[in-house]
């Protein structure tokens, strides 16, 4: 596998493009308009310059950037062997994209992958003519740093597709893959999101301040960061979307988004990406 496509040049898409290009792959990244492409390229270049300055880059940042072609038209992905979708966590948007992408790719063996945190892969696969080639390849933020990738085949995904994806993740990108069933939240978010929601409820009730909740977990349980700071890093809109997907599938109260989370998202207080969430940045 040498030709990779990424759809979405946000935080996750830029990270996936970066690790793929650093592995020597030819990468095309598509976003909706030129402004989004320019923002994504600036984000990616800044990340590569930091890695180069720290001596963590094989070759130069310019050499890696030369392997990445930005575009605003899905037709630029026609010859890709693998395409990873990393757009907004919205089921309708992803379904529509997979339907279009299926018609765009010319290689019958091309893999259509989603970086979704929670949306069932089956819902994406069945709108294509190649559900056997569709699966979830879920990276974690920040993509260049975190080693884990969840592989999520649906009931219709061919075993060969899963194994080719595993080879891409582990042999080419040098990451560690774990296998997950096609259930909302997969492994990590099914465990992590209820924990974050519990911390939000604790803060919302006035039980403790955001700082004390986070300090308690950092200093008392050796977590690298507290759950509210982590929610800010993930994005409160993404946290809410994953919670809603989990609740829709399992109907368990622990997955229900707290009212405070709903209000913060409505207010545009999304965490680090908006400059304010539980903390100000």
Residue pairs with C-beta under 8 A, 6 or more apart in sequence:
1 25
1 81
1 82
1 164
1 167
1 168
1 172
2 25
2 26
2 81
3 25
3 26
3 28
3 79
3 80
3 81
3 82
4 20
4 25
4 26
4 27
4 28
4 80
4 81
4 82
4 83
4 84
5 27
5 28
5 29
5 30
5 76
5 77
5 80
5 82
5 83
5 84
6 13
6 16
6 17
6 20
6 27
6 28
6 29
6 30
6 83
6 84
6 86
7 13
7 29
7 30
7 31
7 74
7 77
7 83
7 84
7 85
7 86
7 87
7 97
7 101
8 30
8 31
8 85
8 86
8 87
8 88
8 115
9 17
9 29
9 30
9 31
9 36
9 37
9 39
9 40
9 41
9 43
9 44
9 70
10 31
10 36
10 40
10 86
10 87
11 43
11 141
11 142
11 273
12 86
12 115
12 139
12 141
12 143
13 29
13 31
13 40
13 84
13 86
13 87
13 115
14 29
14 40
14 43
14 44
14 47
15 47
15 139
15 141
15 142
15 143
15 144
16 84
16 86
16 115
16 139
16 143
17 27
17 29
17 40
17 44
17 68
18 44
18 47
18 48
18 64
18 143
18 144
19 143
19 144
19 173
19 175
20 27
20 172
20 173
21 27
21 64
21 65
21 67
21 68
22 57
22 58
22 64
22 144
23 172
23 173
23 174
24 67
25 67
25 172
26 67
26 69
27 67
27 68
27 69
28 68
28 69
28 70
28 71
28 76
28 77
28 80
29 37
29 40
29 68
29 69
29 70
29 71
30 70
30 71
30 72
30 73
30 74
30 76
30 77
31 37
31 40
31 70
31 72
32 72
33 72
34 72
37 70
37 71
37 72
40 70
41 68
41 70
44 65
44 68
45 61
45 65
47 144
48 57
48 61
48 64
48 65
49 61
51 57
51 61
51 144
52 60
52 61
57 64
69 76
71 77
74 100
74 101
74 104
75 104
77 83
77 101
77 104
77 105
78 104
78 105
78 106
79 106
79 107
80 105
80 107
80 110
81 107
81 109
81 110
81 111
82 110
82 111
82 113
82 165
82 168
83 101
83 105
83 110
83 111
83 112
83 113
84 113
84 114
84 115
84 137
85 94
85 97
85 98
85 101
85 112
85 113
85 114
85 115
85 116
86 115
87 93
87 94
87 97
89 116
89 117
89 118
89 119
89 237
89 238
89 241
89 242
90 241
91 119
91 123
91 245
94 114
94 116
94 119
94 124
95 123
95 124
95 127
98 112
98 114
98 124
98 125
98 127
98 128
98 134
99 127
99 128
101 112
101 128
102 112
102 127
102 128
102 129
102 130
105 112
108 130
109 133
110 130
110 133
111 133
111 134
111 135
111 161
111 164
111 165
112 124
112 128
112 130
112 133
112 134
113 134
113 135
113 136
113 137
113 165
114 121
114 124
114 134
114 135
114 136
114 137
114 138
115 136
115 137
115 138
115 139
116 124
116 136
116 138
117 138
117 185
117 186
117 189
117 238
117 241
117 242
117 245
118 184
118 185
118 186
118 189
118 241
118 242
118 245
118 246
119 184
119 245
120 154
120 182
120 183
120 184
120 249
121 134
121 135
121 136
121 152
121 153
121 154
121 157
121 182
122 131
122 154
122 155
122 156
122 182
124 134
125 131
125 134
125 135
125 154
125 156
125 157
126 156
128 134
131 154
131 156
131 157
132 156
132 157
132 158
132 161
133 157
133 158
133 161
134 154
134 156
134 157
134 161
135 151
135 152
135 153
135 154
135 157
135 161
135 162
135 165
136 150
136 151
136 152
136 153
136 180
136 182
136 186
137 149
137 150
137 151
137 152
137 165
137 168
137 169
138 149
138 150
138 151
138 152
138 180
138 186
138 188
139 146
139 149
140 146
140 148
140 149
140 188
141 233
141 234
147 175
147 176
148 175
148 176
148 178
148 188
149 169
149 173
149 175
149 176
149 177
149 178
150 177
150 178
150 180
150 186
150 187
150 188
151 162
151 165
151 166
151 169
151 177
151 178
151 179
151 180
152 180
152 181
152 182
152 186
153 159
153 161
153 162
153 179
153 182
154 182
155 182
162 179
165 177
166 177
169 175
169 177
170 176
170 177
178 187
180 186
180 187
183 190
183 249
184 190
184 245
184 246
184 248
184 249
184 250
185 191
185 193
185 242
185 245
185 246
185 249
189 242
189 246
190 246
193 239
193 242
193 243
193 246
193 255
194 246
194 254
194 255
195 227
196 227
196 228
196 230
196 231
196 234
196 239
197 239
197 243
197 254
197 255
197 256
197 257
197 258
197 261
198 227
198 254
199 213
199 217
199 226
199 227
199 228
199 231
200 227
200 228
200 231
200 258
200 260
200 261
201 258
202 208
202 213
203 209
203 210
203 213
203 228
203 260
203 278
204 258
204 259
204 260
208 216
210 226
210 228
210 278
210 279
213 226
213 227
213 228
214 225
214 226
214 227
214 228
214 229
215 226
216 226
217 223
217 226
217 227
218 224
218 225
218 226
225 233
228 277
228 278
228 279
229 278
229 279
231 239
231 271
231 277
231 278
232 271
232 272
232 277
232 278
232 279
232 281
233 271
233 272
234 271
235 270
235 271
235 272
235 273
236 261
236 264
236 265
236 269
236 270
236 271
236 277
237 265
237 270
239 257
239 261
240 257
240 261
240 262
240 265
243 255
243 256
243 257
243 261
244 257
246 252
246 255
247 255
247 256
247 257
264 270
264 277
268 274
269 276
269 277
270 277
271 277
271 278
271 281
272 281
275 281
